[in-house]
Amino acid sequence: MAVKLLTVREVAAIKADGRHSIGDGLYLEVVGSARRWFTRYTVHAERCSSDLRMT
């Protein structure tokens, strides 16, 4: 699945809590008004995830 390019408005419009798949292992997790981007991937048959934080 290709990654969908989302605008700021589209991200803000996602109100349902939970993990929303954007594609290619990229997810947006919504909890209340907080949003967190992370990736999911597999290494040696072990599922891993990594936060994408802006500094």
N, CA, C and O atoms as a Tinker XYZ file with bonds, in Angstrom:
   220  protein
     1  N      0.843000   -1.179000    0.000000    73     2
     2  CA     0.000000    0.000000    0.000000    64     1     3
     3  C      0.883000    1.236000    0.000000    63     2     4     5
     4  O      1.860000    1.301000    0.746000    81     3
     5  N      0.561000    2.180000   -0.800000    73     3     6
     6  CA     1.315000    3.428000   -0.871000    64     5     7
     7  C      0.925000    4.344000    0.284000    63     6     8     9
     8  O     -0.192000    4.272000    0.797000    81     7
     9  N      1.837000    5.186000    0.679000    73     7    10
    10  CA     1.577000    6.143000    1.745000    64     9    11
    11  C      0.663000    7.246000    1.215000    63    10    12    13
    12  O      0.911000    7.815000    0.151000    81    11
    13  N     -0.399000    7.539000    1.974000    73    11    14
    14  CA    -1.295000    8.632000    1.610000    64    13    15
    15  C     -0.677000    9.930000    2.107000    63    14    16    17
    16  O     -0.189000    9.993000    3.236000    81    15
    17  N     -0.692000   10.940000    1.294000    73    15    18
    18  CA    -0.213000   12.245000    1.728000    64    17    19
    19  C     -1.391000   12.983000    2.351000    63    18    20    21
    20  O     -2.385000   13.260000    1.680000    81    19
    21  N     -1.273000   13.299000    3.645000    73    19    22
    22  CA    -2.352000   13.958000    4.363000    64    21    23
    23  C     -2.009000   15.417000    4.606000    63    22    24    25
    24  O     -0.857000   15.762000    4.870000    81    23
    25  N     -3.015000   16.265000    4.515000    73    23    26
    26  CA    -2.833000   17.671000    4.843000    64    25    27
    27  C     -3.034000   17.836000    6.353000    63    26    28    29
    28  O     -3.511000   16.922000    7.025000    81    27
    29  N     -2.672000   18.992000    6.870000    73    27    30
    30  CA    -2.875000   19.292000    8.285000    64    29    31
    31  C     -4.359000   19.197000    8.626000    63    30    32    33
    32  O     -4.721000   18.697000    9.692000    81    31
    33  N     -5.209000   19.668000    7.739000    73    31    34
    34  CA    -6.657000   19.605000    7.971000    64    33    35
    35  C     -7.154000   18.173000    8.040000    63    34    36    37
    36  O     -7.994000   17.848000    8.879000    81    35
    37  N     -6.641000   17.310000    7.164000    73    35    38
    38  CA    -7.065000   15.907000    7.176000    64    37    39
    39  C     -6.637000   15.213000    8.465000    63    38    40    41
    40  O     -7.394000   14.412000    9.014000    81    39
    41  N     -5.431000   15.511000    8.954000    73    39    42
    42  CA    -4.966000   14.927000   10.214000    64    41    43
    43  C     -5.829000   15.436000   11.364000    63    42    44    45
    44  O     -6.221000   14.653000   12.229000    81    43
    45  N     -6.130000   16.723000   11.390000    73    43    46
    46  CA    -6.951000   17.302000   12.455000    64    45    47
    47  C     -8.384000   16.768000   12.414000    63    46    48    49
    48  O     -9.059000   16.733000   13.443000    81    47
    49  N     -8.850000   16.354000   11.241000    73    47    50
    50  CA   -10.218000   15.863000   11.091000    64    49    51
    51  C    -10.395000   14.447000   11.630000    63    50    52    53
    52  O    -11.528000   14.007000   11.827000    81    51
    53  N     -9.310000   13.729000   11.870000    73    51    54
    54  CA    -9.397000   12.372000   12.416000    64    53    55
    55  C     -9.700000   12.499000   13.907000    63    54    56    57
    56  O     -8.835000   12.899000   14.687000    81    55
    57  N    -10.912000   12.164000   14.296000    73    55    58
    58  CA   -11.365000   12.339000   15.680000    64    57    59
    59  C    -11.404000   11.026000   16.455000    63    58    60    61
    60  O    -11.304000   11.035000   17.682000    81    59
    61  N    -11.549000    9.898000   15.763000    73    59    62
    62  CA   -11.693000    8.611000   16.441000    64    61    63
    63  C    -10.377000    8.187000   17.094000    63    62    64    65
    64  O     -9.327000    8.180000   16.452000    81    63
    65  N    -10.453000    7.832000   18.391000    73    63    66
    66  CA    -9.268000    7.329000   19.080000    64    65    67
    67  C     -8.825000    6.007000   18.464000    63    66    68    69
    68  O     -9.653000    5.212000   18.020000    81    67
    69  N     -7.526000    5.781000   18.440000    73    67    70
    70  CA    -6.993000    4.525000   17.931000    64    69    71
    71  C     -5.837000    4.751000   16.985000    63    70    72    73
    72  O     -5.363000    5.871000   16.796000    81    71
    73  N     -5.390000    3.640000   16.389000    73    71    74
    74  CA    -4.291000    3.676000   15.427000    64    73    75
    75  C     -4.864000    3.681000   14.020000    63    74    76    77
    76  O     -5.694000    2.842000   13.669000    81    75
    77  N     -4.417000    4.621000   13.232000    73    75    78
    78  CA    -4.909000    4.774000   11.870000    64    77    79
    79  C     -3.744000    4.527000   10.910000    63    78    80    81
    80  O     -2.749000    5.251000   10.933000    81    79
    81  N     -3.874000    3.504000   10.071000    73    79    82
    82  CA    -2.827000    3.154000    9.115000    64    81    83
    83  C     -2.816000    4.147000    7.962000    63    82    84    85
    84  O     -3.840000    4.387000    7.323000    81    83
    85  N     -1.649000    4.717000    7.705000    73    83    86
    86  CA    -1.478000    5.649000    6.597000    64    85    87
    87  C     -0.911000    4.900000    5.398000    63    86    88    89
    88  O     -1.155000    5.284000    4.254000    81    87
    89  N     -0.163000    3.842000    5.650000    73    87    90
    90  CA     0.396000    3.011000    4.593000    64    89    91
    91  C      1.882000    2.792000    4.780000    63    90    92    93
    92  O      2.566000    3.607000    5.399000    81    91
    93  N      2.382000    1.683000    4.242000    73    91    94
    94  CA     3.804000    1.320000    4.306000    64    93    95
    95  C      4.359000    1.343000    5.727000    63    94    96    97
    96  O      5.498000    1.759000    5.938000    81    95
    97  N      3.560000    0.898000    6.710000    73    95    98
    98  CA     4.016000    0.818000    8.091000    64    97    99
    99  C      3.937000    2.115000    8.870000    63    98   100   101
   100  O      4.364000    2.162000   10.023000    81    99
   101  N      3.401000    3.173000    8.272000    73    99   102
   102  CA     3.264000    4.457000    8.956000    64   101   103
   103  C      1.876000    4.548000    9.580000    63   102   104   105
   104  O      0.872000    4.285000    8.918000    81   103
   105  N      1.825000    4.925000   10.865000    73   103   106
   106  CA     0.572000    5.013000   11.603000    64   105   107
   107  C      0.452000    6.359000   12.295000    63   106   108   109
   108  O      1.448000    6.993000   12.644000    81   107
   109  N     -0.790000    6.777000   12.485000    73   107   110
   110  CA    -1.111000    7.935000   13.305000    64   109   111
   111  C     -1.961000    7.413000   14.453000    63   110   112   113
   112  O     -3.024000    6.834000   14.229000    81   111
   113  N     -1.495000    7.619000   15.689000    73   111   114
   114  CA    -2.263000    7.210000   16.856000    64   113   115
   115  C     -2.934000    8.446000   17.447000    63   114   116   117
   116  O     -2.285000    9.462000   17.695000    81   115
   117  N     -4.240000    8.343000   17.669000    73   115   118
   118  CA    -5.023000    9.453000   18.207000    64   117   119
   119  C     -5.572000    9.025000   19.566000    63   118   120   121
   120  O     -6.227000    7.991000   19.691000    81   119
   121  N     -5.287000    9.853000   20.590000    73   119   122
   122  CA    -5.845000    9.655000   21.931000    64   121   123
   123  C     -6.331000   11.022000   22.389000    63   122   124   125
   124  O     -5.533000   11.893000   22.733000    81   123
   125  N     -7.639000   11.200000   22.388000    73   123   126
   126  CA    -8.202000   12.513000   22.715000    64   125   127
   127  C     -7.780000   13.525000   21.666000    63   126   128   129
   128  O     -8.033000   13.337000   20.476000    81   127
   129  N     -7.136000   14.601000   22.106000    73   127   130
   130  CA    -6.668000   15.610000   21.156000    64   129   131
   131  C     -5.192000   15.409000   20.794000    63   130   132   133
   132  O     -4.654000   16.146000   19.969000    81   131
   133  N     -4.533000   14.412000   21.409000    73   131   134
   134  CA    -3.111000   14.148000   21.138000    64   133   135
   135  C     -2.953000   13.257000   19.904000    63   134   136   137
   136  O     -3.760000   12.361000   19.658000    81   135
   137  N     -1.912000   13.520000   19.148000    73   135   138
   138  CA    -1.586000   12.723000   17.972000    64   137   139
   139  C     -0.122000   12.328000   18.014000    63   138   140   141
   140  O      0.736000   13.117000   18.408000    81   139
   141  N      0.158000   11.082000   17.598000    73   139   142
   142  CA     1.527000   10.567000   17.621000    64   141   143
   143  C      1.750000    9.779000   16.343000    63   142   144   145
   144  O      0.946000    8.921000   15.980000    81   143
   145  N      2.847000   10.077000   15.664000    73   143   146
   146  CA     3.230000    9.340000   14.466000    64   145   147
   147  C      4.221000    8.255000   14.866000    63   146   148   149
   148  O      5.110000    8.490000   15.685000    81   147
   149  N      4.066000    7.051000   14.279000    73   147   150
   150  CA     5.039000    5.993000   14.519000    64   149   151
   151  C      5.046000    5.034000   13.345000    63   150   152   153
   152  O      4.121000    5.008000   12.532000    81   151
   153  N      6.111000    4.245000   13.273000    73   151   154
   154  CA     6.241000    3.228000   12.229000    64   153   155
   155  C      6.211000    1.854000   12.878000    63   154   156   157
   156  O      6.632000    1.692000   14.024000    81   155
   157  N      5.713000    0.865000   12.144000    73   155   158
   158  CA     5.720000   -0.531000   12.581000    64   157   159
   159  C      6.510000   -1.308000   11.549000    63   158   160   161
   160  O      6.324000   -1.124000   10.346000    81   159
   161  N      7.394000   -2.180000   12.019000    73   159   162
   162  CA     8.207000   -2.978000   11.119000    64   161   163
   163  C      8.574000   -4.291000   11.802000    63   162   164   165
   164  O      8.362000   -4.447000   13.004000    81   163
   165  N      9.118000   -5.226000   11.044000    73   163   166
   166  CA     9.485000   -6.541000   11.557000    64   165   167
   167  C     10.971000   -6.765000   11.338000    63   166   168   169
   168  O     11.493000   -6.535000   10.247000    81   167
   169  N     11.656000   -7.222000   12.402000    73   167   170
   170  CA    13.077000   -7.567000   12.333000    64   169   171
   171  C     13.230000   -8.963000   12.920000    63   170   172   173
   172  O     12.912000   -9.187000   14.088000    81   171
   173  N     13.714000   -9.898000   12.114000    73   171   174
   174  CA    13.917000  -11.289000   12.550000    64   173   175
   175  C     12.657000  -11.848000   13.212000    63   174   176   177
   176  O     12.725000  -12.420000   14.300000    81   175
   177  N     11.529000  -11.685000   12.565000    73   175   178
   178  CA    10.219000  -12.186000   12.988000    64   177   179
   179  C      9.720000  -11.542000   14.277000    63   178   180   181
   180  O      8.794000  -12.067000   14.893000    81   179
   181  N     10.297000  -10.432000   14.701000    73   179   182
   182  CA     9.842000   -9.714000   15.886000    64   181   183
   183  C      9.267000   -8.368000   15.466000    63   182   184   185
   184  O      9.918000   -7.597000   14.761000    81   183
   185  N      8.051000   -8.094000   15.902000    73   183   186
   186  CA     7.384000   -6.846000   15.553000    64   185   187
   187  C      7.936000   -5.709000   16.407000    63   186   188   189
   188  O      8.043000   -5.834000   17.627000    81   187
   189  N      8.281000   -4.608000   15.762000    73   187   190
   190  CA     8.868000   -3.444000   16.437000    64   189   191
   191  C      8.114000   -2.192000   16.012000    63   190   192   193
   192  O      7.409000   -2.183000   15.003000    81   191
   193  N      8.278000   -1.131000   16.807000    73   191   194
   194  CA     7.718000    0.163000   16.418000    64   193   195
   195  C      8.684000    1.255000   16.829000    63   194   196   197
   196  O      9.503000    1.073000   17.729000    81   195
   197  N      8.580000    2.395000   16.157000    73   195   198
   198  CA     9.473000    3.505000   16.411000    64   197   199
   199  C      8.700000    4.807000   16.322000    63   198   200   201
   200  O      8.012000    5.062000   15.334000    81   199
   201  N      8.813000    5.643000   17.369000    73   199   202
   202  CA     8.163000    6.952000   17.350000    64   201   203
   203  C      8.875000    7.876000   16.374000    63   202   204   205
   204  O     10.093000    7.809000   16.208000    81   203
   205  N      8.109000    8.724000   15.744000    73   203   206
   206  CA     8.659000    9.754000   14.867000    64   205   207
   207  C      8.436000   11.077000   15.559000    63   206   208   209
   208  O      7.343000   11.639000   15.497000    81   207
   209  N      9.453000   11.571000   16.209000    73   207   210
   210  CA     9.326000   12.811000   16.984000    64   209   211
   211  C     10.093000   13.930000   16.320000    63   210   212   213
   212  O     11.203000   13.750000   15.819000    81   211
   213  N      9.473000   15.077000   16.330000    73   211   214
   214  CA    10.123000   16.278000   15.793000    64   213   215
   215  C     10.823000   16.992000   16.933000    63   214   216   217
   216  O     10.268000   17.110000   18.025000    81   215
   217  N     12.032000   17.468000   16.694000    73   215   218
   218  CA    12.758000   18.186000   17.737000    64   217   219
   219  C     12.981000   19.614000   17.324000    63   218   220
   220  O     13.579000   20.387000   18.072000    81   219
